[in-house]
Amino acid sequence: MTSQDCSTYQYKNTRLVDLVQEIVHLDYRFFLRVGMLNPRFIVDNFDQLISMFNLDKVYRFLHIPIQSGSDIVLKKMNRPYHISDIEEKLKILRKEFPYLTLSTDIICGFPEETEEDFAKTIDLIKWLNPEILNISQYTPRPGTKAKDMKQVNSRVIKERSIRLSKIFRESLITINEKWQDWEGEVLLLHEGTTSNQAFGRNIDYKNIFIKNAKESYGTFVHSRIYTVDGFNLFAKLI
């Protein structure tokens, strides 16, 4: 399920969770991924999020573009949420769904971002440990208020982006170790990266490559993970 921001969905008093529940009641076997949600959604509609993740056909995947770990920067971006509110909800979510795949976006070098602001972003990412991190370097856009603000030097922006990327890559080395020897159902989606290999995902949206899977794509198979390599998991049919 995709849109620019899925959290804005509303039709004749139907909430996002109502739509998702209608879809999963279809008499087919599938996994549904809910696309990007504004961080404010998990603060104001946390009950909806919990309800969706408790549905057995919904990927436990959350993409929330937090953009910065500094409340000062977020205010300058006109983003109506505070880091403490987001962290509070994510703590509960991670406790309820410990294998959830979390994706977020960060903008490095937003105008007037100080080293202290950026340090808070680093702290956030270290605490958050997201499986997916989309890092962008700020560039001014005509007609925006940010274009007229004091700009961060482009070299500083690039350096901050590199630092954050390094921290994220290092976290990936151990982030999926908990999946070693996991077994369960995987939805086959397409060919893998090598011959006699298929790619699929489990309920927690993990990248799983399965050896010698002959079943048709779009079907479920039972498998066991035997190797963890960063973000990728390798499994055998059982």
N, C-alpha and C positions, 0 to 999 in steps of 0.2 A: 504494500500500500504506500503510494508515494504522493508527495505534493511539496511545495516550497516549505510548508510548515504544517504537518499533520495536526498539530495541537489546535489549529484554528477551526477545525471541522465542527459544523453545527448545521443541521437541516431539520426544520420543523420540530424543534426541541429534542432532536436526536443527538446525543453526545457521541464522542469518538468511541468510547467503550461499547455503546449500544450498537454502533455500526460493526465493530469488530466481532461482537457476539453473534450478530446476524450472519456474518460471513463464515465463522467457524462452525455454524450449525449446518452448513451445506454438507450433503452426504457424500463427501469425497475425503480421501486422505491427502493431507498437504500440510505445509507449514506456512504461516503468514508472517511476514516481517512488516512491522509498523515503521514508517520512515521517520525522518527528523522531527523532533519535538522541541519547541522553545523551552529553555530551562524554567521559565516561569510556570509552565504547565505542571511540572512535578511538584511545585510548591502549592499551587492552587487546586490541583486535581490528582493528588497522590493516590486517592482511593481508586480512581479509574485505572491508573497505571498498575497497581497491585492486582486489580481484577483481571486486566488483560494478560498479565504474566502468569496468572493462575489457570489460564485456558490452555488445554493440552495441544492446540494447533498453532499457538502463537510463539514465534521465536522469542527467547529471553534475550533480546537485543535492544539496547537503548542508545540512540544517537542524540545527544544534547550538546549544542555548540556553545560552550560556556564562554569562550573567547579570551578571558583573562582571569587571573587569580586575585586581582586587585579590585576592591570595591571602588576605589577612586577612578580607575580606568573605566570600569563598567558604567559608572555614572556619566562619564564624559562620552561614552558610546550610546547613552540613552537606553541602557539595558535595565529593565525594571526588576532586578533581583540582587540579592546579596549572597556572597560566597558562603557565609555561615548557614543560610537557609538551604542552599543546594547541598552542602555537606551533610546537614542533618538528615535530609531525605535519602541521600545516597547511602548513608550508614545503615539505615533501616532496610533499604532495598538490597544491599549487599548481604545483610544478615539473613534476609528472607530468601534471596536467590543467590547463593554464594558463587555459582558458576556463570552468572550473567555476563554477557559480552557488552562492554561499555565503550562507546565511541564518542570523542569530543573534538572540537575545533578550537584552535588558539590563533590569535592574531598577534604577531610580534611587531613591536615598534609603533603601536598606535600613538598619535601625536601626544606629546608631553609625558609619555611613559618613562618613568625614572627607573634606575637600577633596582631601587627598593620595590617598585611595582612589579618588575619582572621577576624578582626573587620570590615574590608571593605566587606568581604563576608557576615557577619551578616547584615550589612547595606543594602547590595544588596537584600538579601532575605526579609528583612522587607519592603523594597520599592516595590519589585517585587510581593510579596504576591502570590506565585504560588499555584495552587490547588494540584499539585503533585511535591514532592521533593524527589529525589533519592540521598541519602547521602552514600558515600563510604569512608572508611578509607584507606589512601595510604599505599600500601605495595610495597617494591622494587621488580623489575622484572629483572632477569638476562639479560645482553646484552643491557640495556638501559642506557642512560647518567645519568638519575635521580638516578640510583643505586649508582653512584660514587659521588653524591653530599652529602652535610651534611644533615643527616637524622634528622627528628623531633622525639623526644622521644615518644615511643608508648603510654605512659600514657597520654601525652599531646594530641596526636591524638585522643585517645578515649574520652578524656574530651571535646575536641572541637566538636566532633561528637554529643555527648550527649547534649551540649549546643544548637547546631543548631537544633537538633531534637525537643527540648523543645520549641524553638521559633516557629518552624513550626507548631507543634501540637496546640499551643495556638492560632495561626492565623486561624486555621481551625474552631475554635469555632464560629467565626463571618463571615468568608469569604463568606459563601453561604446564609446569611440572606436575601440578595436581591432577592433570588428565592422564598421566601414565597409568596404563592397565584399565582405564575406563572401558565399560562395554555397554552397548545400548543401540537404539535405532538411529540410522543415518538416512537422510533423504538424498538419493543420488541425483546430481544436477547436470553434470557434463563430464567430458573426458578430463583425465588428470594431465599432469605435465610429462609423464613418461608412458611408454606402451604398457598395455595390460593394467591400466590404472584408471580409476574413476574418482571424481571429486564430488563431495557431498557435504552436508551440514547436519549437525544434530540439533536438538531443541534449544541449545544454548548458542547456536549460530557459529560453532567452531568450524574452522577449515579442516576437513578430514579427507585424506587421500587413502583410497582403499585398493589393495592389490587384488588383481584377478576377479574383479566384480563384473559379471557378465549380464546382470539384470539390466532392464531398460531404465533409462533416465526418467525420473519422476516416480520411481518406486522406492520403497523403504527396504533396507537390509539391516541385519543384526551384525555388529562388528565389535572388535576389541582393539584398542589403541596399544601399539607395541613400541612406538618411538615418538618422542616429542622433540621437535626442532623449531624453537622460537614460536612463531605464531601458527605454524603448520603441525598437524597431527597426522600420524600414519597408522593405518589400521589394517586388520585382516578380517575376512568374513569368519563368523563362527556359527 
